[in-house]
Amino acid sequence: MANQPIDTLRDGSIRAAIWKNEGEKGPFFSVTLTRTFQDEAGNYQDSTSFSGTQLLRVSRLAGRAYDRVGELVAAMREEPR
């Protein structure tokens, strides 16, 4: 099974996927920002480019993702080892 994000935040067609990764110093989180659209054939595709009118929404979604990663880090620190 493919690796899945541990959380996904959305604002319309824009998505912030939060990933948990393992590194030499332990787990860490990363975020990918994508925009979903339908191509001419009607198939759904993802893009990492955004129009100027979408940038404020991307910025706000990135802020929400930042807050969510902070929550995940805090919860991870509270877990027994």
RASULTA-V782008 format. One record per helix or strand of 3 or more residues. SS is the DSSP state (H for helix, E for strand). FROM is the first residue (numbers start at 1). LEN is the number of residues. Records with the same first field share a line. If there is no record, write none. Layout:
SS: FROM-LEN  FROM-LEN
This chain:
E: 7-5  14-10  26-13  44-4
H: 52-27
